[in-house]
Amino acid sequence: MENSKITAFIREVFSTDKPISLHEPTFGKTDVSAVEAAVKSTFVSSVGPEVDRFGSLVKEFTGSQGAIPVTNGTSALHVALTAAGIGSGDLVITQALSFVATGNAILYTGAEPIFCDVNIQTMSLCPVKLRFFLEKNAKLIDGSCHLKACNRTIKAILPMHTFGHPALIDDLGSVCVDWNLILIEDAAESLGSYYKTAHTGTFGRMSAISFNGNKVITTGGGGCVLTMCKDDHDTVKHLTSTAKVNSKYEFEHDMLGYNYRMPNINAALGCAQIVKLPSLISQKRALAKLYENFFKGSYVKFVAEPPNCRSNYWLNTILMPSKLKKDQLIQYANSKGVNVRPAWVPLNRLKYFNGFLSEELDCTNYLYDRIVNLPSSPKEEYFA
């Protein structure tokens, strides 16, 4: 399939001769009114009613037991790991095919990552390869998982729901049960995605969501920690509020905390955005169907949602037959004002990660050489 034909189809779908972004936010009058109301209230920082209201709306939508709005998805990951007891010297298994925040959050805690391969269909951490790695390299000592080579504790796994597609989270959870590992989900990209009948981010102990400007809904900057028990909810809320002790007048803090609380003005925007979330996801799924039908029968493989899953299709992804063809499409489309992008450079290839333990990453490398992400902004016109 010619690159010109792919680019022309994208222009036809978006009905514009102007530059086409990878993913744009969707704003309307209700969003503007919500932000204006927050400004007029003077509660624009981390104290204000919209913060708790937004958390309640996210909790209700996802079916989690708790939702604490924070400054961004990275801080959500960091505090979730911290609240789960991940700390200095611990090891956390994650995927190399991920945005850099996944690995950075592990390092922030003083822990170190182990990079395991992804499943070729979900593009997320592979439970079969994870189990193989543990059987080969780990042992249980008094109920704790230890790396045989150095006897250090493997404390948790951190899979990401890549581009919004749910990971094989049931199977990953089973591995965690067998090896006494904590499951923390990086659900930054998967708001509105479901594995079987449950929302992503509700299978592990905690998870992180992002509301960055390029996500399905946005608060400008922002994120959220989903919790599944009251103790974790209270711990995260305390940590993200600088661990301040309740007092009428005094500023007292009882532990190392973080200034991660989402500002009220961002939360106000989030409250307006989340009302539109079902419609936005329907629009994105309609766009995905257009892409899927267009590439059917060609040498370009469209990445569809995994079986038994309902994806938000945050980014529509195709696999080119080779790295050369991937590079050629990216160069051509961008030269024509159509913003397509490759996947992230695998984390194990980044200079400051390349000293950490990494298993064979055949699927990771295969996907990185072929992935192209296509413009994925929601538009009502897709239903026409």
LOPADREN-714146 format. One record per residue (C-alpha): x negated, y negated, z; residue in three letters. Coordinates in steps of 0.001 Angstrom, whole numbers, plus 524288, in hexadecimal, padded with zeros to 5 digits. Layout:
<recs>
XYZAla;...
</recs>
This chain:
<recs>
800008000080000Met;7FA4C7F2F47FBDFGlu;7F71D7E8E380638Asn;7FE567DEC77FE23Ser;80AB17E7097FEB9Lys;809CF7E84B80D92Ile;8079C7D9BB80F37Thr;812A87D65E805F0Ala;81C067DF2380D7BPhe;818887D88481A62Ile;81B0A7CB3D8142EArg;8280C7D01D80F0FGlu;82C187D4FA81C81Val;8286A7C84882351Phe;82DCB7BFEF81819Ser;8231D7B59B8188FThr;817AC7B06E810D1Asp;8117F7AB2C81D4ELys;8073D7B2778255APro;80D1F7BE1582C89Ile;808887C0C283A75Ser;806A37CE1984078Leu;810BD7CBA784B15His;817607BED684E76Glu;81FC17BB9885A5CPro;82E367B9298584BThr;833B37ACE085EAFPhe;841077A66F85EA8Gly;848D879C29865CBLys;84AC47A486871E7Thr;83C0C7A5FE8737AAsp;839F77975A87282Val;8450A794A987C0DSer;83F9479E57885EDAla;832187981988596Val;837D878A6388668Glu;83FDC78E4B89245Ala;833B3793A7898FCAla;82C4F7871789638Val;8376A77EB289B69Lys;83819786F58A7C5Ser;829A6783938AA56Thr;8275C791F28ADAFPhe;81DAC794CA8A2DFVal;8130279C268AA30Ser;8132B7A9468B129Ser;81E247A5A78BA8CVal;82BB47A5268B4CDGly;838437ACF28B348Pro;835DA7B1238A531Glu;82A337B9A18A900Val;832467C2BE8B16EAsp;83DA57C21C8A7E0Arg;834FF7C62589C96Phe;82F717D1558A49CGly;83D3C7D6068A768Ser;840CC7D58389900Leu;834B87DD5789523Val;8378F7E73089FE2Lys;845777E8D089B0FGlu;841877EA2988CD4Phe;836B17F42488F20Thr;83D1E7FBE589A00Gly;8312F7FA5D8A2A0Ser;832387F94F8B159Gln;82B457EC358B179Gly;825A67E2028A836Ala;81C197D7588AC50Ile;819867CCA88A227Pro;80B267C8C58A113Val;802737C001898E3Thr;7FF917C9AC88DE3Asn;7FECD7D80088A60Gly;7F08C7D90188E37Thr;7F30B7D44089C09Ser;7FE877DDB689CABAla;7F5727E9038996ELeu;7EB2B7E45D8A302His;7F45A7E3028AE80Val;7FB6A7EFD08AB7BAla;7EE7E7F7208ABEDLeu;7EA6B7EFE68B834Thr;7F74E7F2708BF1FAla;7F61C800DD8BB99Ala;7E935801858C2EDGly;7DFEE801A88B752Ile;7D3037FBC88BB8BGly;7C45C7FB9F8BAF8Ser;7BE37808428B662Gly;7CAE480E7D8B1CFAsp;7CCBE813B08A40CLeu;7D8C08111A89B9CVal;7DB848188788F0BIle;7E0E38103788416Thr;7E10380F3E87545Gln;7D6E98083786D14Ala;7E1288045F862FFLeu;7E6B27F91586AC0Ser;7E6597EA8286CC6Phe;7DA907E695874D7Val;7E2F47E2FF880B7Ala;7E5357F17188382Thr;7D6C87F3CB885B1Gly;7D42D7E69488BE4Asn;7DE717E8B589666Ala;7D7907F53989A81Ile;7CAA27EE0E89BABLeu;7D0EB7E31B8A38CTyr;7D3E87ECD48AE6CThr;7C5D57F1A78AEF7Gly;7C9CD7FEA28A8E5Ala;7C4708040489C1AGlu;7CB998093D89023Pro;7CA7981687889D3Ile;7CED78160F87BA6Phe;7D70782167876C2Cys;7DCC58235C8692FAsp;7EA7581FC286496Val;7F546827D285E9BAsn;7F589825CA84FE7Ile;8044D823D984F73Gln;8068C81AF685B3AThr;7F9308142C85A66Met;7F936814CC8694ESer;7F1AA81D0E87314Leu;7F26C82B5D86F42Cys;7F7168346987A44Pro;7F12784079873DFVal;7E3AC83A5C872C5Lys;7E50C834798804FLeu;7E7BF841C788637Arg;7DC8F847DE87E92Phe;7D34D83D5B8837BPhe;7D74583F888919FLeu;7D64D84E5F890C8Glu;7C8C984D2288AFFLys;7C356841F989322Asn;7CAFC840BE89FD9Ala;7CDFC848518AC31Lys;7D76A846C78B775Leu;7D12F845038C4D4Ile;7DAA7844188D046Asp;7E53983FA78C6FDGly;7DD248350D8C064Ser;7D883835608B25CCys;7C9C28343F8B0F5His;7C0CB8336D8A543Leu;7B7C683F438A601Lys;7ABDD8383D8A0B1Ala;7AB1182E298AB95Cys;7B5C6831F98B536Asn;7BC4C824AE8B3CBArg;7CAFD823A78B574Thr;7D3BA822DA8A987Ile;7DEE181B358AF7ELys;7E866817F68A496Ala;7EBDA817F58963DIle;7EFCD80BBC88EBCLeu;7F68980EB9881C4Pro;7FB93803D98790EMet;808218047587107His;801498007C8648DThr;807DA7F62C85C01Phe;814647F8C2863A0Gly;8154F8075C860A8His;8173980FAC86CE5Pro;80C3C818AD870E6Ala;80EBE8270F873F9Leu;8113182290881BDIle;817CB82EE388717Asp;80C15837338835CAsp;802A582D14888ADLeu;80A5382D0D8955EGly;8092683BD589644Ser;7FA6383AD289514Val;7FA6A830C489FFCCys;80231839D68A8DBVal;7F8F8845438A657Asp;7ECC683D1D8A8BFTrp;7F1F6833EA8B33BAsn;7F009827B68AB0DLeu;7F74C81AD28ABDBIle;7FE84816EB89F72Leu;7FE658087289C46Ile;804AF804BD88F45Glu;7FFF97F9D588685Asp;80D4E7F6588811EAla;808F57E8CF87CD2Ala;80E117EABC86EF9Glu;819AF7F3A287158Ser;824807EB8A8777DLeu;830EC7F171871F9Gly;82ACE7FE9D86E96Ser;8300780B518742CTyr;82A60818DC8760ETyr;83631821D887566Lys;84001819F887D6EThr;836FD812638868FAla;830048058F88415His;82151805D988287Thr;81A648012388EABGly;8236080898897E4Thr;81C97815D889786Phe;8104A8129489F17Gly;80E1380CBB8AC61Arg;80D5B7FF068A683Met;80C187F8A38994BSer;808F97EBCB892A8Ala;810E07E42B8889AIle;80C5F7D869880BASer;814517CC7987CD7Phe;809A47C626874D3Asn;80DBA7BD9986969Gly;80C3F7C8D885FCBAsn;814F37D29286703Lys;823407D5F486455Val;827707CBBF86E46Ile;81E6B7C1AB87426Thr;81CC97B8E287FE7Thr;811777B1EE87952Gly;807687B883881CBGly;80C647C2A988B2AGly;80D897D0BA88F3AGly;814697D96D898E8Cys;811347E4D18A1D7Val;81B857EF758A23FLeu;81BE17F7468AED1Thr;82315803A78B262Met;8230F802B28C142Cys;8251A7F7F68CB51Lys;8178F7F9138D16CAsp;810D27F6A78C46DAsp;81A2B7EB888C155His;817317E4CB8CE34Asp;808897E6EE8CC94Thr;808497E15E8BECAVal;810897D5AC8C28ELys;807827D2D98CE00His;7FB107D4728C60ELeu;7FFDD7CBDF8BAF1Thr;803877C0FF8C456Ser;7F57E7BF718C971Thr;7F8DD7C8B18D4AFAla;7FED47BD4E8DC09Lys;804E47C0848E929Val;8128F7BB3E8EB68Asn;811A87AF348F3E0Ser;8198E7A2DB8F556Lys;80DB9799FB8F416Tyr;800C27A1498F42CGlu;7F92E7A6178E84APhe;7F46C7B3438ECEDGlu;7F0517BED28E480His;7EE437CC8C8E9D1Asp;7E6B87D2D68DE97Met;7E07A7D0138D16CLeu;7EBB07CBD98C8BCGly;7ED637C5FC8BB4CTyr;7F3ED7B9C68B61FAsn;7FB847C1A98AC29Tyr;809867BD1C8AE84Arg;810CF7B92B8A21AMet;814497AA9C8A1ACPro;822B27A7438A27AAsn;822887A0358955EIle;81DC37AC9288E93Asn;827B67B4DA895C1Ala;8329A7ABAE89178Ala;82EEE7AE3C88353Leu;82E917BCC18863BGly;83C597BC8588BCBCys;841417B6A487F16Ala;8394E7BFD287693Gln;83D067CCA187D11Ile;84B747CA6087A36Val;847F57CB5686BBFLys;83F437D74586D48Leu;848EE7E1B186874Pro;84B9A7D9AF85C36Ser;83D2A7D740859BELeu;83A0A7E5B085AE9Ile;845087E90D85182Ser;83F557DF5A847D5Gln;831B77E52684964Lys;836D07F2F284780Arg;83DDB7EE9483B37Ala;8311A7E8D18361FLeu;82A157F58883947Ala;834077FD0283127Lys;8318A7F3F282595Leu;822F97F6788269CTyr;824E28051D8284DGlu;82D6B8061581C33Asn;824117FDBF81436Phe;818348065181708Phe;81F7581349815B4Lys;8193B81BF180B70Gly;80CB3813E380A75Ser;7FF07816B380F77Tyr;8016F80CB081A43Val;806B3812F6826ADLys;8103B80B1382EC4Phe;80F0880DE983D5CVal;81CBE81156841F1Ala;8213F812CD84FF8Glu;81DA081FE38565APro;8281082A72857F9Pro;8317D8287986352Asn;82D8181A3786435Cys;8337B80D21860FCArg;828FF8032D85DC6Ser;829D17F46F85DEEAsn;820A87F47C85209Tyr;819277E927857DETrp;80F947E9FC84C99Leu;812947F18284042Asn;806E87FA0583D3CThr;8025F800E2830FFIle;7F70780A2A82ECCLeu;7EF068081C82288Met;7E849813EF81C6DPro;7DA9780ED381F6ESer;7D3108042482658Lys;7CFC07FE1C81932Leu;7DE087FD0081551Lys;7E14F7F79A822CALys;7D6FD7ED1682193Asp;7DB3D7E9C8813C2Gln;7E9877E812817B8Leu;7E6127DF9282366Ile;7DD4D7D6E181B37Gln;7E6F67D5BA81004Tyr;7F33D7D34F8180DAla;7ECE27C90282095Asn;7E7857C21D8148DSer;7F5C07C0FE8102FLys;7FA597BB7581D28Gly;800197C82382262Val;7FA847CADA82FCFAsn;7F7977D94F83125Val;7EE157DE6183B42Arg;7E6067EA7083E90Pro;7E6B87F15F84B9DAla;7DDD27ECFF85686Trp;7CFB17F17D8562FVal;7CFAA7FDA885EF1Pro;7CB727F9C386C97Leu;7C0448037986D33Asn;7B9D97FC13861E2Arg;7B9CB7EF2386932Leu;7AC707EC1A86EBBLys;7B04D7EB3387CFATyr;7B8207F7DF87C66Phe;7AEB48006B874D1Asn;7A7C3805A8880D8Gly;7B3E480C1E88669Phe;7B7CB81A4E884A7Leu;7BEC281CC6877DDSer;7C407829818728EGlu;7C4CD82D0886431Glu;7CDA6822BF85E1CLeu;7D0B1828AC850E5Asp;7DED08240085039Cys;7DB31816A085591Thr;7D104814C984AF7Asn;7D9FB81A2984061Tyr;7E4C5810A684401Leu;7DBD2804ED845A0Tyr;7D69A80723837DEAsp;7E45D807178321AArg;7EDB97FED283A41Ile;7F3777F26C83499Val;7FDAC7EAE583C54Asn;807B57E3B883430Leu;80F907D746836FCPro;819E97DB36840DBSer;821557CF0D8451BSer;82FE67D1608479CPro;839C17CAD183E9ELys;848777CC5083D9EGlu;847287CCD882ED2Glu;8424F7DAE582FB5Tyr;850657DF1E831CCPhe;854C07D92C824CFAla;
</recs>
